[in-house]
Amino acid sequence: MNREYYGKLIFELSRKGRGGYRLPSNGCAASIDELPEALLRGDAPELPEVDEPTVVRHYNNMSTNNFGVDTGFYPLGSCTMKYNPKINEEIASDTVIASLHPYQPASTVQGALELYYTLQQMLAEIGGMSEFTLNPYAGAHGELTGLMVIRAYHAERGDDKRVKVIVPDSAHGTNPASAAVAGLKVVEVKSREDGTVDVDDLRPLLDDTVAAVMMTNPNTLGIFERNIPEIASLVHDAGALLYYDGANLNPLVGVARPGDMGFDVMMQVSGSTSTLLGAFFLGMSDHASGTALDTNAVKAMFAGGLANVQKQTKAQKGDKTMMDALIPAVEAIQN
C-alpha cells in the first residue's frame, strides 16, 4: 500500500464531484422537504468527496498505525492494555451468554447465574476478600462502588466526619476522579524518589477525617509498594480503610492477595485479570479444546479454575507471610 499517499488526511484525498455508490430510491424514505425548516442546514456540510476504494485504503492504512496488545508489549500499568486470551472472547461472545436478556425469567438463566456466582468466588479467592459483586461495568465504576461501600461503612458507624480520601501522586487519574464523584475530598500523598508512597508524608495526613487511602500495587509506575503492611497498620489505626485498585493485579495472582496485605476493599478489572483466569482455564480443563461451546463445559472450566486458584493461594501460605515471600522475588526482578 502507498503509505505516503493514503497516510494523508481524508480531506487531502478529497476530489470535487467524486463519490461512492448510491442506492436507488425505494420510494419509502421520508423526503427532506418534510423536515421543519428550523432543522435544516443553511449550507451543505464540508465533507470529503472520495470514492469507496480510497476510503477503504485510507482507513485500513490508518488502522495499522494503532498500537495494541495484539501487536506489541505495553509496559505502563493500565486497566485496559492487557492481553485477553481468545478463548475468553469466544466464551463471552457465544450466543448462550451474549443473547441473554435482563428480563428473562430467572428459571431460564440458572446456568448463567451459576457461572456468575462461581466467578465471584474466584475473584474473592484471588483478592482475599469475603464478598464480591459483578455489578460495576468498568474500572472507574468499580472504584466508585468501592468508595460508596466505604462511605456506607463509616455512615453505619455514625462516623460522618470522614470525608477525605488520600491518593498517591502516582495514582491513576480515575482514583481522584472517583473520590470526587463520591462526594469525598481528595488529599494527595507524595512519592519517594523510588516511586513508592512516602510513608513519612502519609503519617501526618491520617486523622479522624480520612475515610480511605487508595493504592495500586504494583503502582502505575510498575513499582511494587513494599511498605503495604506498615501503611495498612497506619491507616487502620487512624480508623480509615485501605482501598486496592486492581488495575495491575496480574503480577500478584497466585502469589499474593491484597486482602492478606491489609486491603479492605478492592476493585478488579476483569479485562486485566481474565488473562490469568484464562490461563487457569486452559491449564486445568480439557473442555477448552472443543470447537463448540457447551454450557456444562464452561461450568467445568470455572470449577477447575476456582479449585486451582484455591490450591495456588493455599500453597503460598506457610510460616512466612505472603509479603515476606514476595518481597525477595520483587527485589530480584527489580535488580
C-alpha positions as CSV (number, residue, x, y, z in Angstrom):
1,M,0.0,0.0,0.0
2,N,1.2,3.5,-0.8
3,R,1.5,4.7,2.8
4,E,2.7,8.1,1.8
5,Y,-0.4,8.8,-0.3
6,Y,-3.0,7.0,1.8
7,G,-1.5,8.3,5.0
8,K,-2.7,11.8,4.2
9,L,-5.8,13.3,5.8
10,I,-9.0,12.1,4.2
11,F,-9.7,15.8,3.3
12,E,-6.4,15.9,1.4
13,L,-7.6,12.9,-0.7
14,S,-10.9,14.7,-1.5
15,R,-11.7,15.5,-5.1
16,K,-14.7,17.6,-6.0
17,G,-17.5,15.5,-7.5
18,R,-16.0,12.2,-6.5
19,G,-18.2,9.8,-4.5
20,G,-19.0,6.2,-3.8
21,Y,-22.1,4.2,-4.7
22,R,-25.6,5.4,-4.1
23,L,-28.5,3.1,-3.6
24,P,-31.6,3.9,-5.8
25,S,-34.6,5.4,-4.0
26,N,-37.1,2.8,-2.8
27,G,-39.8,5.4,-2.6
28,C,-40.3,4.7,1.1
29,A,-37.8,7.1,2.7
30,A,-39.0,10.4,4.1
31,S,-38.3,13.4,1.9
32,I,-36.1,16.1,3.3
33,D,-38.8,18.5,2.3
34,E,-40.9,17.1,5.1
35,L,-38.4,18.3,7.8
36,P,-39.2,21.6,9.6
37,E,-37.1,24.4,8.1
38,A,-35.7,25.2,11.5
39,L,-33.9,21.8,11.5
40,L,-32.3,22.3,8.1
41,R,-28.8,23.5,7.5
42,G,-28.2,26.7,5.6
43,D,-25.1,25.4,3.9
44,A,-24.0,21.9,2.9
45,P,-21.5,20.2,5.3
46,E,-17.9,20.4,4.2
47,L,-17.4,16.6,3.9
48,P,-14.6,14.9,2.0
49,E,-15.6,13.7,-1.5
50,V,-13.8,10.4,-2.1
51,D,-14.5,7.1,-3.8
52,E,-15.0,3.9,-1.9
53,P,-11.6,2.3,-2.6
54,T,-9.9,5.4,-1.3
55,V,-11.9,5.4,1.9
56,V,-11.1,1.7,2.5
57,R,-7.4,2.1,1.7
58,H,-7.1,5.3,3.8
59,Y,-8.7,3.9,7.0
60,N,-7.1,0.5,6.7
61,N,-3.7,2.3,6.4
62,M,-4.5,4.4,9.5
63,S,-5.6,1.3,11.4
64,T,-2.1,-0.2,11.0
65,N,-0.7,2.7,13.0
66,N,-2.7,1.8,16.0
67,F,-0.8,0.1,18.8
68,G,-2.4,-2.6,20.9
69,V,-1.6,-5.7,22.9
70,D,-2.2,-7.9,19.9
71,T,0.7,-6.2,18.2
72,G,3.2,-5.4,20.9
73,F,4.0,-5.2,24.6
74,Y,2.6,-2.3,26.6
75,P,4.7,-1.7,29.7
76,L,2.7,1.0,31.5
77,G,0.4,0.0,34.3
78,S,-3.0,0.3,32.8
79,C,-6.5,-1.0,33.3
80,T,-7.1,-1.8,29.6
81,M,-3.9,-2.7,27.9
82,K,-3.7,-6.4,29.0
83,Y,-3.9,-9.3,26.6
84,N,-7.0,-11.3,26.9
85,P,-6.9,-15.0,25.8
86,K,-9.0,-15.6,22.7
87,I,-10.9,-18.3,24.5
88,N,-12.3,-15.7,26.9
89,E,-13.6,-13.7,24.0
90,E,-15.0,-16.8,22.4
91,I,-17.0,-17.7,25.6
92,A,-18.2,-14.1,26.2
93,S,-19.4,-13.7,22.6
94,D,-21.2,-17.1,22.3
95,T,-24.9,-16.7,21.9
96,V,-25.7,-18.8,25.0
97,I,-24.2,-15.9,27.0
98,A,-24.3,-12.8,24.7
99,S,-28.0,-13.3,23.9
100,L,-29.3,-13.4,27.5
101,H,-31.9,-10.7,28.2
102,P,-32.0,-8.9,31.6
103,Y,-35.8,-9.5,31.8
104,Q,-35.7,-13.3,31.2
105,P,-37.4,-15.4,33.8
106,A,-34.9,-16.4,36.5
107,S,-35.7,-20.0,35.8
108,T,-34.2,-19.7,32.3
109,V,-30.8,-18.2,33.4
110,Q,-29.8,-20.5,36.2
111,G,-26.8,-21.7,34.3
112,A,-25.6,-18.1,33.8
113,L,-26.2,-17.2,37.4
114,E,-24.2,-20.3,38.5
115,L,-21.3,-19.0,36.3
116,Y,-21.6,-15.5,37.8
117,Y,-21.6,-16.9,41.3
118,T,-18.6,-19.1,40.7
119,L,-16.7,-16.2,39.1
120,Q,-17.5,-14.1,42.2
121,Q,-16.0,-16.9,44.3
122,M,-12.9,-17.0,42.2
123,L,-12.4,-13.2,42.3
124,A,-12.9,-13.2,46.0
125,E,-10.4,-16.0,46.5
126,I,-7.8,-14.2,44.2
127,G,-8.2,-11.0,46.1
128,G,-8.5,-12.4,49.6
129,M,-11.9,-10.8,50.0
130,S,-15.0,-12.2,51.7
131,E,-17.6,-11.0,49.1
132,F,-17.6,-9.8,45.5
133,T,-20.0,-8.1,43.2
134,L,-20.1,-8.1,39.4
135,N,-22.4,-5.1,39.2
136,P,-19.9,-2.4,38.1
137,Y,-19.5,-2.1,34.4
138,A,-15.9,-0.7,34.3
139,G,-12.8,0.0,36.4
140,A,-13.9,3.6,37.3
141,H,-17.4,2.3,38.1
142,G,-15.8,-0.3,40.4
143,E,-13.8,2.4,42.1
144,L,-17.0,4.4,42.7
145,T,-18.7,1.3,44.0
146,G,-15.9,0.6,46.4
147,L,-15.9,4.2,47.7
148,M,-19.6,4.2,48.2
149,V,-19.2,1.0,50.2
150,I,-16.6,2.8,52.3
151,R,-18.8,5.8,52.8
152,A,-21.7,3.4,53.9
153,Y,-19.3,1.7,56.3
154,H,-18.4,4.9,58.1
155,A,-22.0,6.2,58.0
156,E,-23.3,3.0,59.6
157,R,-20.9,3.6,62.4
158,G,-22.0,7.2,62.8
159,D,-18.6,8.4,61.7
160,D,-19.9,11.1,59.4
161,K,-16.8,13.4,59.7
162,R,-14.7,11.1,57.5
163,V,-14.9,13.0,54.2
164,K,-11.3,12.7,52.8
165,V,-9.6,10.2,50.6
166,I,-5.8,10.1,50.4
167,V,-4.5,9.3,46.9
168,P,-0.8,8.9,45.9
169,D,0.6,11.4,43.3
170,S,1.3,8.3,41.1
171,A,-2.3,7.1,41.1
172,H,-4.5,6.5,38.1
173,G,-6.4,9.7,37.2
174,T,-9.7,7.8,37.8
175,N,-8.8,7.4,41.5
176,P,-9.2,11.1,42.5
177,A,-12.0,11.5,40.0
178,S,-14.0,8.6,41.5
179,A,-13.4,10.0,45.0
180,A,-14.7,13.4,43.9
181,V,-17.8,11.9,42.3
182,A,-18.4,10.0,45.5
183,G,-18.5,13.4,47.3
184,L,-15.2,13.0,49.0
185,K,-12.3,15.4,49.3
186,V,-9.1,14.3,47.6
187,V,-5.8,14.7,49.5
188,E,-2.5,13.8,47.7
189,V,0.3,11.9,49.3
190,K,3.8,12.3,47.8
191,S,6.0,9.5,46.4
192,R,9.6,8.9,47.3
193,E,12.4,9.0,44.7
194,D,12.0,5.3,44.1
195,G,8.4,5.8,43.1
196,T,6.7,4.3,46.1
197,V,4.4,6.1,48.6
198,D,6.3,8.2,51.1
199,V,5.2,6.8,54.5
200,D,6.6,9.8,56.3
201,D,4.5,12.1,54.2
202,L,1.4,9.9,54.8
203,R,1.6,9.8,58.6
204,P,0.6,13.5,59.3
205,L,-2.3,13.2,56.7
206,L,-4.0,10.5,58.6
207,D,-6.6,11.8,61.1
208,D,-10.2,11.2,62.0
209,T,-11.5,12.9,58.9
210,V,-9.9,10.4,56.5
211,A,-12.3,7.8,55.1
212,A,-9.8,5.8,53.0
213,V,-6.4,5.6,51.3
214,M,-6.5,4.4,47.7
215,M,-3.5,2.5,46.4
216,T,-2.4,0.4,43.4
217,N,0.1,-2.4,43.8
218,P,2.2,-2.6,41.7
219,N,1.6,1.1,41.2
220,T,1.1,3.0,38.0
221,L,4.8,3.3,37.6
222,G,5.1,-0.5,37.7
223,I,6.8,-0.5,41.1
224,F,5.9,-2.8,43.9
225,E,4.7,-1.0,47.0
226,R,6.7,-2.9,49.6
227,N,5.6,-0.9,52.6
228,I,1.9,-2.0,52.4
229,P,1.9,-3.8,55.8
230,E,3.1,-0.6,57.6
231,I,0.7,1.6,55.6
232,A,-2.2,-0.7,56.3
233,S,-1.4,-0.6,60.0
234,L,-1.2,3.2,60.0
235,V,-4.5,3.5,58.0
236,H,-6.4,1.1,60.3
237,D,-5.0,2.8,63.5
238,A,-6.5,6.0,62.2
239,G,-9.9,4.3,61.7
240,A,-9.8,4.5,57.9
241,L,-10.0,1.8,55.3
242,L,-7.4,0.8,52.7
243,Y,-8.6,0.5,49.1
244,Y,-6.9,-1.5,46.4
245,D,-7.0,-0.6,42.7
246,G,-6.8,-3.9,40.9
247,A,-5.6,-2.4,37.5
248,N,-2.2,-4.1,37.9
249,L,-3.3,-7.2,39.8
250,N,-1.8,-9.6,37.3
251,P,1.7,-9.9,38.8
252,L,0.2,-10.9,42.2
253,V,-2.3,-13.6,41.1
254,G,-1.4,-16.9,42.7
255,V,1.5,-15.3,44.6
256,A,-0.1,-12.8,47.0
257,R,-3.6,-11.4,47.8
258,P,-4.5,-7.8,48.6
259,G,-6.7,-8.9,51.4
260,D,-3.8,-10.7,53.1
261,M,-1.7,-7.5,52.8
262,G,-4.3,-5.5,54.7
263,F,-6.5,-4.1,52.0
264,D,-10.2,-3.8,53.0
265,V,-11.9,-3.0,49.6
266,M,-10.7,-3.7,46.1
267,M,-11.6,-3.3,42.5
268,Q,-10.6,-5.9,39.9
269,V,-10.6,-5.1,36.2
270,S,-11.8,-8.4,34.7
271,G,-10.4,-7.4,31.3
272,S,-7.0,-7.4,33.0
273,T,-7.3,-10.3,35.4
274,S,-9.0,-12.5,32.8
275,T,-5.6,-13.1,31.3
276,L,-4.8,-15.1,34.4
277,L,-8.2,-16.6,34.6
278,G,-7.8,-17.8,31.0
279,A,-4.6,-19.4,32.0
280,F,-6.3,-21.2,34.9
281,F,-9.0,-22.5,32.5
282,L,-6.5,-23.7,29.9
283,G,-4.3,-25.3,32.4
284,M,-7.0,-27.1,34.4
285,S,-9.5,-28.2,31.9
286,D,-9.6,-30.3,28.7
287,H,-13.0,-28.8,27.8
288,A,-11.4,-25.8,26.3
289,S,-10.1,-27.8,23.3
290,G,-13.6,-28.4,21.9
291,T,-14.8,-26.3,18.9
292,A,-18.4,-25.9,20.1
293,L,-19.2,-24.1,23.4
294,D,-21.1,-26.3,25.8
295,T,-22.6,-24.7,29.0
296,N,-21.5,-27.7,31.1
297,A,-18.0,-27.3,29.7
298,V,-17.9,-23.7,30.8
299,K,-19.1,-24.6,34.3
300,A,-16.4,-27.3,34.5
301,M,-13.8,-24.7,33.4
302,F,-14.9,-22.3,36.1
303,A,-15.0,-25.0,38.7
304,G,-11.5,-26.2,37.7
305,G,-10.2,-22.6,37.7
306,L,-11.6,-22.0,41.2
307,A,-10.1,-25.1,42.5
308,N,-6.7,-24.1,41.0
309,V,-6.9,-20.6,42.5
310,Q,-7.7,-22.1,45.9
311,K,-4.8,-24.6,45.6
312,Q,-2.4,-21.9,44.5
313,T,-3.3,-19.4,47.3
314,K,-3.2,-22.1,50.0
315,A,0.2,-23.3,48.7
316,Q,1.6,-19.9,49.3
317,K,0.6,-19.8,53.0
318,G,3.2,-21.2,55.4
319,D,5.3,-19.9,58.2
320,K,6.1,-16.8,56.3
321,T,3.5,-14.2,55.3
322,M,2.9,-13.7,51.6
323,M,4.6,-10.3,51.8
324,D,7.7,-12.0,53.3
325,A,7.8,-14.4,50.4
326,L,7.1,-11.9,47.7
327,I,9.5,-9.0,48.6
328,P,12.7,-11.0,47.8
329,A,11.3,-12.1,44.5
330,V,10.3,-8.5,43.7
331,E,13.8,-7.3,44.7
332,A,15.4,-9.9,42.4
333,I,13.3,-8.7,39.5
334,Q,14.0,-5.1,40.1
335,N,17.7,-5.7,40.5
